[in-house]
Amino acid sequence: MTIEEIGNVVRQARLAQGLRQDQLAAAAGVGLRFLVELERGKPTVRLDKVLAVLSALGCRLDVTPPPAPSGRGA
């Protein structure tokens, strides 16, 4: 998943919940500028703030580890 895709998920979830950007920013404890940049897919956002926004929307970010190597020589 790219930062652009995360930003799109945030925007769609915010709109689905009928929230303005300033309302979501306040609920997540982040600045409005940060939220605007996140929704636009700015690549230098802070992960802790991204997680706070996702949490405020009731979303979560899952990280899937790569599959374990098969065989012994890997």
TIRO-2110 file (N, C-alpha, C; in Angstrom, 1 decimal):
// TIRO-2110
0.9, -1.2, 0.0, N, 1, A
0.0, 0.0, 0.0, CA, 1, A
0.9, 1.2, 0.0, C, 1, A
0.6, 2.2, -0.8, N, 2, A
1.3, 3.4, -0.9, CA, 2, A
0.7, 4.5, 0.0, C, 2, A
1.5, 5.6, 0.2, N, 3, A
1.0, 6.7, 1.0, CA, 3, A
-0.2, 7.3, 0.3, C, 3, A
-0.2, 7.3, -1.0, N, 4, A
-1.3, 7.9, -1.7, CA, 4, A
-2.6, 7.1, -1.5, C, 4, A
-2.5, 5.7, -1.4, N, 5, A
-3.6, 4.9, -1.2, CA, 5, A
-4.1, 5.1, 0.3, C, 5, A
-3.2, 5.2, 1.2, N, 6, A
-3.6, 5.5, 2.6, CA, 6, A
-4.4, 6.8, 2.7, C, 6, A
-3.9, 7.8, 2.0, N, 7, A
-4.5, 9.1, 2.0, CA, 7, A
-5.9, 9.0, 1.4, C, 7, A
-6.1, 8.2, 0.4, N, 8, A
-7.4, 8.0, -0.3, CA, 8, A
-8.3, 7.3, 0.7, C, 8, A
-7.8, 6.3, 1.4, N, 9, A
-8.7, 5.6, 2.4, CA, 9, A
-9.1, 6.5, 3.5, C, 9, A
-8.2, 7.4, 4.0, N, 10, A
-8.6, 8.3, 5.0, CA, 10, A
-9.6, 9.3, 4.5, C, 10, A
-9.4, 9.8, 3.3, N, 11, A
-10.4, 10.8, 2.7, CA, 11, A
-11.8, 10.1, 2.6, C, 11, A
-11.8, 8.9, 2.0, N, 12, A
-13.1, 8.2, 1.8, CA, 12, A
-13.8, 7.9, 3.1, C, 12, A
-13.0, 7.4, 4.1, N, 13, A
-13.6, 7.1, 5.4, CA, 13, A
-14.1, 8.4, 6.1, C, 13, A
-13.4, 9.5, 6.0, N, 14, A
-13.8, 10.8, 6.6, CA, 14, A
-15.1, 11.2, 5.9, C, 14, A
-15.2, 11.2, 4.6, N, 15, A
-16.4, 11.6, 3.9, CA, 15, A
-17.6, 10.7, 4.2, C, 15, A
-17.3, 9.4, 4.3, N, 16, A
-18.4, 8.4, 4.6, CA, 16, A
-19.0, 8.7, 6.0, C, 16, A
-18.1, 9.2, 6.9, N, 17, A
-18.6, 9.5, 8.3, CA, 17, A
-19.1, 10.9, 8.4, C, 17, A
-19.1, 11.7, 7.3, N, 18, A
-19.7, 13.0, 7.3, CA, 18, A
-18.8, 14.0, 8.1, C, 18, A
-17.5, 13.8, 8.1, N, 19, A
-16.6, 14.7, 8.9, CA, 19, A
-15.9, 15.7, 8.0, C, 19, A
-15.7, 16.9, 8.4, N, 20, A
-14.9, 17.8, 7.8, CA, 20, A
-13.4, 17.5, 8.2, C, 20, A
-12.5, 18.1, 7.4, N, 21, A
-11.1, 17.8, 7.7, CA, 21, A
-10.7, 18.4, 9.1, C, 21, A
-11.2, 19.6, 9.4, N, 22, A
-10.9, 20.1, 10.7, CA, 22, A
-11.5, 19.3, 11.9, C, 22, A
-12.6, 18.7, 11.7, N, 23, A
-13.2, 17.8, 12.7, CA, 23, A
-12.4, 16.6, 12.9, C, 23, A
-12.0, 16.0, 11.9, N, 24, A
-11.2, 14.8, 12.0, CA, 24, A
-9.8, 15.1, 12.6, C, 24, A
-9.2, 16.2, 12.2, N, 25, A
-7.9, 16.6, 12.7, CA, 25, A
-8.0, 16.8, 14.2, C, 25, A
-9.1, 17.4, 14.7, N, 26, A
-9.3, 17.6, 16.1, CA, 26, A
-9.5, 16.3, 16.9, C, 26, A
-10.3, 15.4, 16.3, N, 27, A
-10.6, 14.1, 16.9, CA, 27, A
-9.3, 13.2, 17.0, C, 27, A
-8.4, 13.4, 16.0, N, 28, A
-7.2, 12.6, 16.0, CA, 28, A
-6.0, 13.3, 16.7, C, 28, A
-6.2, 14.5, 17.1, N, 29, A
-5.1, 15.3, 17.8, CA, 29, A
-4.0, 15.6, 16.9, C, 29, A
-4.3, 15.9, 15.6, N, 30, A
-3.3, 16.3, 14.7, CA, 30, A
-3.7, 17.7, 14.1, C, 30, A
-2.8, 18.3, 13.5, N, 31, A
-3.1, 19.6, 12.8, CA, 31, A
-3.8, 19.4, 11.5, C, 31, A
-4.6, 20.5, 11.2, N, 32, A
-5.3, 20.4, 9.9, CA, 32, A
-4.4, 20.3, 8.7, C, 32, A
-3.3, 21.0, 8.8, N, 33, A
-2.3, 20.9, 7.6, CA, 33, A
-1.8, 19.5, 7.5, C, 33, A
-1.5, 18.8, 8.6, N, 34, A
-1.1, 17.4, 8.5, CA, 34, A
-2.1, 16.6, 7.8, C, 34, A
-3.4, 16.7, 8.2, N, 35, A
-4.4, 15.9, 7.6, CA, 35, A
-4.6, 16.2, 6.1, C, 35, A
-4.5, 17.4, 5.7, N, 36, A
-4.6, 17.8, 4.3, CA, 36, A
-3.5, 17.1, 3.5, C, 36, A
-2.3, 17.2, 4.1, N, 37, A
-1.1, 16.6, 3.4, CA, 37, A
-1.2, 15.1, 3.4, C, 37, A
-1.8, 14.5, 4.4, N, 38, A
-2.0, 13.0, 4.4, CA, 38, A
-3.0, 12.6, 3.3, C, 38, A
-4.1, 13.3, 3.2, N, 39, A
-5.1, 13.0, 2.2, CA, 39, A
-4.5, 13.2, 0.8, C, 39, A
-3.6, 14.1, 0.7, N, 40, A
-3.0, 14.3, -0.7, CA, 40, A
-1.9, 13.3, -1.0, C, 40, A
-1.5, 12.5, 0.0, N, 41, A
-0.4, 11.5, -0.2, CA, 41, A
1.0, 12.0, -0.1, C, 41, A
1.2, 13.1, 0.7, N, 42, A
2.5, 13.6, 1.0, CA, 42, A
3.4, 12.5, 1.5, C, 42, A
4.5, 12.2, 0.9, N, 43, A
5.3, 11.0, 1.3, CA, 43, A
6.1, 11.2, 2.6, C, 43, A
6.1, 12.4, 3.2, N, 44, A
6.9, 12.6, 4.4, CA, 44, A
6.1, 12.7, 5.7, C, 44, A
5.0, 12.1, 5.8, N, 45, A
4.1, 12.2, 7.0, CA, 45, A
4.7, 11.3, 8.1, C, 45, A
4.3, 11.6, 9.3, N, 46, A
4.8, 10.9, 10.5, CA, 46, A
3.8, 9.7, 10.8, C, 46, A
4.4, 8.5, 10.9, N, 47, A
3.6, 7.3, 11.1, CA, 47, A
2.7, 7.4, 12.4, C, 47, A
3.2, 8.0, 13.5, N, 48, A
2.4, 8.0, 14.7, CA, 48, A
1.2, 8.9, 14.4, C, 48, A
1.3, 9.9, 13.7, N, 49, A
0.1, 10.8, 13.4, CA, 49, A
-0.8, 10.1, 12.4, C, 49, A
-0.3, 9.3, 11.4, N, 50, A
-1.1, 8.6, 10.5, CA, 50, A
-1.9, 7.6, 11.3, C, 50, A
-1.3, 6.9, 12.3, N, 51, A
-2.0, 5.9, 13.1, CA, 51, A
-3.1, 6.6, 13.9, C, 51, A
-2.8, 7.8, 14.4, N, 52, A
-3.8, 8.5, 15.2, CA, 52, A
-5.1, 8.8, 14.4, C, 52, A
-4.8, 9.3, 13.1, N, 53, A
-5.9, 9.6, 12.2, CA, 53, A
-6.7, 8.3, 11.9, C, 53, A
-6.0, 7.2, 11.6, N, 54, A
-6.7, 6.0, 11.3, CA, 54, A
-7.6, 5.5, 12.5, C, 54, A
-7.0, 5.6, 13.7, N, 55, A
-7.7, 5.2, 14.9, CA, 55, A
-9.0, 6.1, 15.1, C, 55, A
-8.9, 7.4, 14.9, N, 56, A
-10.0, 8.3, 15.0, CA, 56, A
-11.1, 7.9, 14.1, C, 56, A
-10.8, 7.3, 12.9, N, 57, A
-11.8, 6.9, 11.9, CA, 57, A
-12.3, 5.4, 12.2, C, 57, A
-11.7, 4.8, 13.2, N, 58, A
-12.1, 3.4, 13.4, CA, 58, A
-11.4, 2.4, 12.4, C, 58, A
-10.3, 2.9, 11.8, N, 59, A
-9.6, 2.1, 10.8, CA, 59, A
-8.3, 1.6, 11.5, C, 59, A
-7.6, 0.6, 10.9, N, 60, A
-6.4, 0.2, 11.4, CA, 60, A
-5.4, -0.1, 10.2, C, 60, A
-4.2, -0.1, 10.5, N, 61, A
-3.2, -0.4, 9.5, CA, 61, A
-2.6, -1.8, 9.8, C, 61, A
-2.7, -2.7, 8.9, N, 62, A
-2.1, -4.1, 9.1, CA, 62, A
-0.8, -4.2, 8.4, C, 62, A
0.2, -4.8, 9.0, N, 63, A
1.4, -5.1, 8.4, CA, 63, A
1.6, -6.6, 8.3, C, 63, A
1.8, -7.1, 7.1, N, 64, A
1.9, -8.5, 6.9, CA, 64, A
3.4, -8.8, 6.6, C, 64, A
4.0, -9.7, 7.5, N, 65, A
5.4, -10.1, 7.2, CA, 65, A
5.5, -10.9, 6.0, C, 65, A
6.7, -10.9, 5.4, N, 66, A
6.9, -11.8, 4.2, CA, 66, A
6.8, -13.2, 4.6, C, 66, A
6.5, -14.1, 3.7, N, 67, A
6.4, -15.5, 4.0, CA, 67, A
7.8, -16.0, 4.4, C, 67, A
7.7, -17.0, 5.3, N, 68, A
9.0, -17.6, 5.8, CA, 68, A
9.7, -18.3, 4.6, C, 68, A
11.0, -18.3, 4.5, N, 69, A
11.7, -18.9, 3.4, CA, 69, A
11.4, -20.4, 3.5, C, 69, A
11.3, -21.0, 2.3, N, 70, A
11.1, -22.5, 2.3, CA, 70, A
12.4, -23.2, 2.1, C, 70, A
12.6, -24.3, 2.7, N, 71, A
13.9, -25.0, 2.6, CA, 71, A
14.9, -24.5, 3.6, C, 71, A
16.1, -25.1, 3.6, N, 72, A
17.1, -24.7, 4.5, CA, 72, A
18.1, -23.8, 3.9, C, 72, A
18.3, -23.7, 2.7, N, 73, A
19.4, -22.9, 2.2, CA, 73, A
19.0, -21.4, 1.9, C, 73, A
17.8, -21.1, 2.3, N, 74, A
17.3, -19.7, 2.0, CA, 74, A
17.7, -18.7, 3.0, C, 74, A
END
